[in-house]
């Protein structure tokens, strides 16, 4: 039978009971038969399918190395951020395929996919990745063009005559 709550002290006692605080969820690693973890990352119009497995730190994007696919060092830095924040540099090989969007959006999608795949491989890393904001999809996308407008918000020049 439920206990009657008559005052604020009863509510506080009910919320701080040991039963409520011991409900810790233990997550299990999710790996396939080859020892890989898979995740999908998205950013703008880009979608990246990412597989992470233990290795020497090789990153392959659309059958090319990271140096061939991304020439700008900033994009390489973006992709390596999940490894840096979790202290897992050069411990995992990454194989990914990415479609859509431009290079910046693709780099963001790969970063999101790597973070989610690391979370699947080692669930203990979730708090670090979550606090850094890597598990959250960046929902900002290009605004659509409206009818009667030159672009999404830009109007045509006003003509008095």
Buried (B, 14 or more C-beta within 10 A) or exposed (E): EEEEEEEEEEEEEEEEEEEEEEEEEEEEEBBEEEEBBBBBBBBBBBBBBBBBBEEEBEBBBEEEEBEEBBEEEEBBEBBBBBBEBBEBEEEBBBBBBBEBBEBBBBBBBBBBBBBBBBBBBBBEBBEBBEEBEBBEEBEEEEEEEEEEEEEEEEEEEEEEE
